[in-house]
Amino acid sequence: MPAEVLEVGLDDRSYPIYIGSGLLGDAALLLRHVPRGRVAVISNTTVAPLYLERVRAALGERLALVKILPDGEQHKNLATLASIWDALLEARCDRHTTLVALGGGVVGDITGFAAATYQRGVPFLQLPTTLLAQVDSSVGGKTGINHARGKNMIGAFHQPCCVIADIDTLATLPERELAAGLAEVIKYGLIGDRPFLDWLRGASAALRARDPAALAEAVRRSCADKARVVAADEREQGLRALLNFGHTFGHAIETATGYSRLLHGEAVAIGMAMASEMSARLGWITREDVAAVCELLLAAGLPVVPPSGLDPQEFLDLMAADKKVAAGRLRLVLLRALGEAVVTADFPPAVLAAVVADFTGGSPR
């Protein structure tokens, strides 16, 4: 599969997204985007055994350090970040060292944050190996770590030199990880790309069967949608907030469950179901629209209801700490129609409380 190249247009900080097969071992491609100096590869215990040697061979003598992290969202924290800083300092990496994130969203986010902060900023490359990372977290420069009181609450914007999405890595994904990535793919269709949404309705079976052409098309269209949004609103002052459809609900679920019971994409899928339900209760979309959203998520192998035992008041309190809160008012991404989302604080709090209560099976205190 020849590589397709998209661009994230940010003037002098623009960078390419490569989508194709066999890209991780392409030495010329990787080294083209290493500005100068040495390279440090950050991966995890799951991905490194599969793909590290391929990347090591491509980088050759430029490789100065390999740091292997534990796998899992629960390790996206300050302690893990500090271990990366420690390794860079011990290896005497200077400000000309390029970090390479080889892994999924957790590896990409924490490596990007390490790159943003080490010696006040060093370059980095994104080599995403999960569907979720390829279509979402590797693109756009959002980096960070989680906190016990909220997901992704500490971080920085730091754009990569490039994103290299090797479709071959999706063949080794567990079924849950593949489905989790499809949640973010579906999000793009729901918030602003109705033709893509219509395509996804007919492509669910091919995507779950890992058809290479279908996966490449899903990655390409998702990245193109995200690149357009990032180019228009790099630091989430307006339009980019639409990319958080389902995330305010989903982040509350992840935080309440200690980042361990659900994958990020699974929590986002539940969040999209909840946001769709709230949109219907506000009279913006129909019951049939909500059913269509849930059917698409279920067809992708995703959940549409939260785990049992969540406290509805805690859920609301966690949502109130979301990054989109402005002047004390919670803003949500909701649907005006399938394929059209808005960011709004214009909703009755009682409607939100009722949706949370119905989905958690309880009542706020």
Residue pairs with C-beta under 8 A, 6 or more apart in sequence:
1 20
1 21
1 22
1 167
1 212
1 216
2 20
3 18
3 19
3 20
3 23
3 29
4 18
4 19
4 20
4 216
4 220
5 16
5 17
5 18
5 19
6 16
6 17
6 19
6 220
6 223
6 224
6 227
7 14
7 15
7 16
7 17
7 227
8 14
8 15
8 16
8 17
8 139
8 140
8 159
8 227
8 230
8 231
9 227
9 231
10 159
10 230
10 231
10 234
13 159
15 159
15 160
15 161
15 162
15 163
16 162
16 163
17 139
17 162
17 163
17 165
17 223
17 227
18 29
18 162
18 163
18 164
18 165
19 134
19 165
19 167
19 216
19 219
19 220
19 223
20 165
20 166
20 167
20 216
21 166
21 167
21 168
21 212
22 166
22 168
23 29
23 164
23 165
23 166
23 168
24 51
24 54
24 55
24 58
24 127
24 164
24 166
24 168
24 169
25 54
25 55
25 57
25 58
26 58
27 57
27 58
27 59
27 60
29 164
30 55
30 58
30 59
30 100
30 125
30 164
31 58
31 59
31 62
33 125
33 161
33 162
34 59
34 62
34 98
34 123
34 125
34 161
35 96
35 98
35 123
35 161
36 96
37 94
37 96
37 97
37 98
38 62
38 63
38 64
38 65
38 93
38 96
38 97
38 98
39 59
39 62
39 63
39 64
39 65
39 97
39 98
39 99
39 100
40 63
40 64
40 65
40 66
40 67
40 87
40 88
40 91
40 93
40 97
40 98
40 99
40 100
41 52
41 55
41 56
41 59
41 63
41 65
41 66
41 67
41 99
41 100
41 102
42 67
42 69
42 84
42 99
42 100
42 101
42 102
42 103
42 107
42 110
42 111
42 114
43 51
43 52
43 66
43 67
43 68
43 69
43 102
43 103
43 107
44 68
44 69
44 70
44 71
44 103
44 104
44 106
44 107
45 68
45 69
45 70
45 71
46 71
46 103
47 71
47 102
47 103
47 104
47 107
47 129
48 66
48 68
48 102
50 129
50 169
50 172
51 102
51 129
51 169
52 66
52 102
55 100
55 102
55 127
56 63
56 66
59 100
64 91
64 93
64 97
65 87
65 88
65 91
65 93
67 83
67 84
67 87
69 75
69 80
69 83
69 84
69 103
69 106
69 107
69 110
70 80
71 106
72 106
72 259
72 260
73 106
73 146
73 254
73 259
73 260
73 263
73 264
74 258
74 259
74 260
75 106
76 106
76 109
76 110
76 145
76 146
76 259
77 145
77 146
77 147
78 145
78 154
80 110
80 145
81 110
81 113
81 114
81 145
84 110
84 111
84 114
84 118
85 114
85 117
85 118
88 97
88 114
88 118
93 118
93 122
94 119
95 118
95 119
95 120
95 121
95 122
96 122
97 118
97 122
98 122
98 123
98 124
98 125
98 161
99 111
99 114
99 115
99 118
99 122
99 123
99 124
99 125
100 111
100 124
100 125
100 127
101 107
101 108
101 111
101 112
101 124
101 125
101 126
101 127
101 128
101 138
101 160
102 127
102 129
103 127
103 128
103 129
103 130
103 133
104 128
104 129
104 130
104 132
104 133
104 137
104 177
105 128
105 130
105 132
105 133
105 136
105 137
105 138
105 264
107 133
108 126
108 128
108 133
108 137
108 138
108 143
109 137
109 142
109 143
109 144
109 145
109 152
109 155
110 143
110 144
110 145
111 124
111 143
112 124
112 126
112 141
112 142
112 143
112 144
112 158
112 160
113 143
113 144
113 145
113 155
113 156
113 158
115 121
115 122
115 123
115 124
115 143
115 158
116 143
116 155
116 156
116 157
116 158
117 156
121 158
123 160
123 161
124 158
124 160
124 161
125 160
125 161
125 162
125 163
125 164
126 133
126 138
126 139
126 160
126 162
126 163
126 164
127 164
127 166
128 134
128 137
128 138
128 163
128 164
128 165
128 169
129 166
129 169
130 169
130 170
130 173
130 177
130 180
130 181
131 170
131 173
131 177
131 178
131 180
131 181
131 182
131 184
131 185
131 215
131 218
131 219
132 177
132 180
132 181
132 183
132 184
132 264
132 265
133 181
134 163
134 165
134 170
134 181
134 219
134 223
135 181
135 184
135 185
135 188
135 218
135 219
135 222
135 223
135 226
136 184
136 187
136 222
136 226
136 243
138 160
138 163
138 165
139 163
139 223
139 226
139 227
139 230
140 159
140 226
140 229
140 230
140 234
140 240
140 243
141 157
141 158
141 159
141 160
141 230
141 234
142 152
142 155
142 157
143 155
143 156
143 157
143 158
144 152
144 153
144 154
144 155
144 156
145 152
145 154
145 155
146 152
146 153
146 154
146 255
146 259
147 153
147 154
148 255
149 255
149 321
150 251
150 255
150 318
150 321
150 322
150 323
151 251
151 254
151 255
151 259
152 251
152 323
153 321
153 323
157 234
157 235
159 234
163 223
165 219
165 223
167 212
167 215
167 216
167 219
170 178
170 210
170 215
171 210
173 181
175 301
176 263
176 266
176 301
177 263
178 207
178 208
178 210
178 301
179 208
179 265
179 266
179 300
179 301
179 302
180 263
180 264
180 265
180 266
180 269
180 302
181 265
182 207
182 208
182 218
182 265
182 300
182 301
182 302
183 246
183 265
183 266
183 268
183 269
183 272
183 297
183 300
183 302
184 222
184 265
184 268
185 200
185 207
185 218
185 222
186 197
186 200
186 269
186 272
186 296
186 297
186 300
187 243
187 245
187 246
187 268
187 272
188 196
188 221
188 222
188 225
188 226
189 196
189 197
189 198
189 199
189 200
189 339
190 197
190 245
190 272
190 293
190 335
190 338
190 339
190 341
191 242
191 243
191 245
191 333
191 335
191 339
191 340
191 341
192 225
192 242
192 339
192 340
192 341
193 221
193 225
193 339
194 338
194 339
194 340
196 221
196 225
197 296
197 338
197 339
199 217
199 221
200 207
200 218
200 296
201 296
203 214
203 217
203 218
204 296
204 299
204 300
206 213
206 214
207 214
207 215
207 218
207 300
208 300
208 301
226 243
229 239
229 240
229 242
229 243
230 240
232 239
232 240
233 239
233 240
234 240
238 343
241 324
241 331
241 333
241 343
242 333
242 341
242 342
242 343
244 324
244 333
245 271
245 272
245 275
245 333
245 335
245 341
246 268
246 269
246 270
246 271
246 272
246 273
246 274
246 275
246 333
247 268
247 271
247 333
248 271
248 275
248 319
248 322
248 324
248 330
248 332
248 333
249 270
249 271
249 272
249 274
249 275
249 319
250 264
250 267
250 268
250 269
250 270
250 271
250 272
251 267
251 271
251 318
251 322
252 315
252 318
252 319
252 322
253 262
253 267
253 270
253 271
253 306
253 307
253 310
253 315
254 262
254 264
254 267
255 318
256 310
256 311
256 314
256 315
256 318
257 307
257 310
261 307
262 270
262 303
262 307
265 302
266 302
266 303
269 297
269 300
269 302
269 303
269 304
270 303
270 304
270 305
270 306
270 359
272 293
272 297
273 290
273 293
273 294
273 297
273 304
273 305
273 359
274 355
274 356
274 359
275 332
275 333
275 334
275 335
276 285
276 289
276 290
276 293
276 294
276 335
277 290
277 355
277 358
277 359
278 332
278 334
278 347
278 351
278 352
278 355
279 285
279 289
279 290
279 334
279 335
279 336
280 286
280 287
280 289
280 290
281 351
281 354
281 355
282 334
282 347
282 351
284 334
284 335
284 336
284 337
285 335
285 336
285 337
285 338
289 335
289 337
289 338
292 338
293 338
294 304
297 303
297 304
298 304
305 359
306 359
306 360
308 361
310 360
310 362
311 360
311 362
312 353
312 356
312 357
312 360
312 362
312 363
312 364
313 364
313 365
315 356
315 360
316 352
316 353
316 356
316 364
319 330
319 352
319 356
320 330
322 330
324 330
324 331
324 332
324 333
324 343
325 331
326 345
329 345
330 345
330 352
331 343
331 344
331 345
332 343
332 344
332 345
332 347
332 352
333 341
333 342
333 343
334 341
334 342
334 344
334 347
335 341
335 342
336 342
353 364
356 364
357 363
357 364
